């Protein structure tokens, strides 16, 4: 029995996807729920698995092809492994599927970009040392290997010089690769935000000593009480923003055409880093979440982002966003809006600085805060007051309990 493999149903916000990597080639034996192909969208990478035990007998969409919801991409024939009939599979598809198929389990894993370079320069995976997780070979590993051979004046150098993707000049190598869908979408949205909004940024600074003291005092008890969930800084900022958003609903609103949509809930987007770039999963109904639930959800998001397991639904929506450039060492920055949201808060590095307190100079752990906002929706007065409210709550966390 032949089973048609279709692309998954994509949400309305994701019109199409791209075949990223085939992990099996035509003629390979596959097992039920075994990963066959990765489909990249502008939000996440979706994994498509084998529907049953059998043989991959046809591939209709090759790496780089665009697909839409429920489009047929391959066929699996149930039963023992058997070579696919030659008349049903064109040599072009066999060659393409073979080129883009995954490596056998005993060989090191190779990233899609690295695999392409290996093929272009007739290199084997065993000729390159992988620096990625579990020995995974990255694009940079292949580039380094090619550069090393070029310096030794091997034939690889001549191949690279004739290839427009890699052009060594004086021993220096350049590579031209297509922009990923995620990066292209991020670029598009950033350009849209800068061109279609009246974005301004207001700054303030917050004394992090009260939060640090509270965290230091209760972190062990917190972790023991909440089954190993660690108390971080982000939950304090999420709770502070929730209370401030309740006071200034315009900051939690969005613009839809000529209408302003005021949201009666707080869905907080939290920017996290992933191998594919920055992604923003959303804490749904964050106003109903306690500190432990917030920390646990953020930790889950971070683990899923690293593994590429975030679902599209987890990154859709959001009424307000928090971005923490401080984890990378940023001291001050101007975060860019995430349309249709009208504001985003930027956290930064905590740094000891001399501050005047009661006419005395005191060294305090200070953090700069930045609030970027759409001036079409939010007045400067509201933006400043919102940021001051966040600052006051962080400098006196008891305000959250007292709701003042």
N, C-alpha and C positions, 0 to 999 in steps of 0.2 A: 504494500500500500504506500502510495506517495503522498506525503503531507506538504502542503504549501506553507512556507514560513513568511509571515507578513510583518511589516514594520508595526510597532505599537501605535496605539491611538494617541495622538499628540493633543495637548490642550489648545484652546483657541488662540492663546497668546503665542504659540509656537507653530508657525505655518508649515515648516518643513525641517528636515534634518539632513545630515551628511554621513555617508558610510565612512567611518574612521578607520577601523581595522578588522579584517577577517582573521579569526583565530584558527580556522580550519579551511582546507582547500577541497576542491572537488575530488571525490573518491575516498576521502578520509572517513573512517569509522567514528561515529559520534555516540555519546550516551545521553540519555534523558537529562535535561537541566544543565548540560555542559555548555559553557559559553561558546557561542559561534561568532558573533560579530558585535562590535561597538558602534553605536549610532550617536554622533555628536550633534547637539542642538546648541542654540546660543545661550542656553542656561546650564545644561547638564549633559553627561554622557550616559546613554541608555544601553544596557546590556540585553542582547537578545539570545536566548538559550535554545537548545535543541528540544523539540516537543516530544521526542521519543528516541529509543535506541535504533540505530540504523546507519545509513551511509548518506553523506552529503552528495547529491547527484546533480545539482544544478545551482548556479549562482547567477542571478539576474541583475544584480547591482554590484559594481566593483568599488574599490576604495576611491573616495572623492566624489562619487555620484550623489546626487540629491534625491531624497525620498520624501514622500508625504505619508500621512496617516494611512495605515492598513494597506500599503502598497506591497505587492509580492516582491520579495528580495531573494528567495532561494527555495530549494526543495530538498526534503529528506525522504529517502525510501526506507521504510521499516524493514528490519531483518538483519541477516548477516552482511558483512561488508562485501560489496561486489563492485567491479569497475563499471562506471557509467557508460551507457551506449555512446559510441563515438558520434553517431548521427544526431544525438540530442544535445551535445555539448560542443560548441565551436572551439577551435583551437585558440582563438583569441581569449575566450573566457577562461579556458583551462590555464593559459599562460598567466592571465591577470590574477586569477584566484591563487595560483601557485606563488606568484610574486608577493602577494599580500597576505599569505597565510601565516599563522603563528609558527614559532619554532617548536620542535618536539620537546617534550617535557624534560628530557635530559640535557638539553642545551639551554644556555642562559636566555632570560627574557630580553626582548629587544623592543624599545619604544618605536612607534610608527615612523617618526622622523629619522631615527637612527637606521631603521630597516631600509628606508628609501636610499639613504646615503651608501649603505653597505652594497646594495644592488647596483647603484650607479657606478661604483668604483671597484666592483668585482672583489669585494672583501668578504671573508667569512666571519661569522660571529666569534669563532675561536681565535681570530687574530686581533681582537679588541678586548681590552680589560674593562669590565663594567664597574662603574662607580656608584650606581644607583642602589636602591634597596634590594637586598637579596642578590646582588651581582647584576642587576638590570643594566643593560647597555643603553646609555643615553646618546642623544645627538652630539653632545659635547665630546663624549668618549670617541665617537667615530671621527669627528673633525680633528681631534688630537692625533689619532692614529694616522689619518691621511697626511697631516702636517709633518709627522715624524718620518713617514716614508718619502714625502716630498723633499725634506732636508737631506735624505740619503740618496736623492736623485734616482729613485726607482721609477718604473713605468707609470706608477700611480700619479706621479707629478704631471706627466704629459696628459694623462686622462683628465686630471682636474683642470688643467689649463684650457682644455678644449670644451669643458662643461660650463655652461653659463651659470650653473648653481654655485660652483666653487671656482673662484678666480684668485689663485695665489699670486701675490706681487711682492717680490723680495722676501719670500718665505711666509708672508701673511695671507691668511685664508679668509675669504668672505663666502657667506652662504645665503642664498635667496630661497625662502620657503613661503608657502601660502600662509596668510594670517588665519589662525584658528577661528572658528565661528564665535567662540566666546570672546576672544580679543576683538574681533570685528564688531560684535554687538556692543561691547563696552565702549569702543571708540565711537560708534554711532550714537550711543546714548549720551556720552560726555559732550560730543559736539552739539547734540540736540539741546542739552541742558544749558550750554554756554550761549547758544544762539536764540533759544526760544523762551528764556526766562530772564527776569531782571534780578540776577543773583548778586547779593551783597553778603559780606561776612562781618560779624562782630566778634570781638575777642574779650576774654576775661581770664582771670587766674584763680585757682582754688588751692587753699591750704589742705593738703591731703593727710595731715597729722591725725585729725579725729578718726578718719576712716581707717588709717593704718593702725592706730592704737586699738580700735574696736576689733579689727580683723585679727591682730596679734593676740588679743585677750581671749577671743572665742573660737579661733580657727580649729583647735583640736577638739573642743566640745562639739562644734558645728559638724565636723567631719564624722565624729563618732555617732552623733545623733541622726545624721542623714545618710547613713550607709556608705560612707567613704566619699561623699560629695565635698569637694574642697571649696572653701569660701574665697572667692576672688574679688577683684575690684569691679568687674563689669556689672555684677548684680546691683551694686550700690548705684552705679550710674543709670542703669535701667530703671530702678525704683525712683531715683531722683527725677528722671525725665518724665516718668508716668505722672508723678504728682504735679510737675510743672506744666505738662500738657493739659491736665485737668483745669488748671488755672487760666491757661491761654489756648483755647480751642483752635484758634486760627493757625497755630503752629502745627496742629494735628490734622489740618484740612488738606484738600487737594483741589486743583482746578480742572474742570472738565468742560472744555469749550468756553462758553460764556457763563458757566455756572460754577459756584463754589460748593464743594461737598464737605460738610462737617461730619467727621466720624465720631460716633458716640462710643468708641472703643479705642484701645491702644494696641496696635499690632506693630511691634518694634523690630525693625530689621537690624541685624548685627553683622557687620562685615567680618568675614573670616578668610584666611588665606588657604588656597588649594594649589595643587601642582599646575592646574590650568589657569590660575589667576585668582583675583579677588571675587568672592561670591557673597551674596547677602541673603542668608536664610532668615525667616521671620518667626519671631516669638508671637504666636497667636494669643489674643486676649491676655497680654502680658500684665494688665491691671489686675487680673485674678490669680496671678502666680506669686508664690512666695520666693524668698531669696534662694532657697535650696532648689526649687523647681527651675528657676531661671539659670542657676549655675549648671545644673544637670543637663538642661536642654542645650545650652551653649556648648558644653563639652561634647554632647552627642553630635551637634552640628559640626564641630571641629574635626571629630573622628571621621564622620561621613565625608566631609570635604576632602580630607587627605586620601581617602579610599575611592573618591569619585562616586559615592553612593547617594548623594543628595538628590531627592526627587524634585521634579519641577514644581510640584505643589508646595514644597517647603520654601521655595524662593519666589513665590508669586504673591503680589500684594504688598502690604506694609504701609503704615501711615506715617512713620518717622524712622530715621536711620541713625545708628551710632557707629562710628568708625574709629578704631584705635590705632593710630599710627605710632603711638608711643612704644608698642611692642617691638618696632623695628628701629627705635631710637630717634624718631622724629620729635623735635622740640617745639615746632610750630608749623602749621600748614593751613591751607584753605580747602576744606573738603568741598566736593562738587555735588550738587543736588542729584537726587535719584528720582526723576519725574515718574509719575505726576505728584510725588510728595513735594511739599513746599519748604522743608527744612531738614538739615542733617547736622548732627553734633560730632565734632572732631575732638577726640582725646589725644593727649600727647605724653611725652616722657615725664616722669616724676624726677625733679632735680632739686637738690638742696640749694637754696638761695638766701641771701641776707634780706630780711624783711623788717620793717619798722613796726614794733608792737609795743603799745603804751610807752612811746618815746624811747624805746630801747631797740637795738639791733639784735634780731634773733634769727638763727638759721632754721629755716623751715622747708619741708619737702613740698615744693610747689609744682603745680601742673597748669599749663596754659590750656584753655578751652576755646574752641572756635565754633560758632554757629553760623552756617551759611543758610540763607533764606531767600525766598522769592519775594522781592519787594512789591510785586503786583498784588500779593495776597497779604503779606505781613508788613506792618509799619515798623520803622526802626525802633520806636518806643517799645512795641510788643516784643521784638526780638531781644532787645537789651534786658527787658524785665524777665523774660523767660530764662535767659542765661544766668541772670542774677539769682533767680529762684533755684536753679540747679546748683549754683555755687553755695547758696545758703543751706540747702538740704545736706550737701556733702560735708560742709563744715560743722553741721549740727545734725547728725543723723537721727536724733530723737524726734525731729520734726515729722518724719515719716510715720512714726507710731502715733504721734499726737495729731497728725493731719493738719499741720499749720504751716 
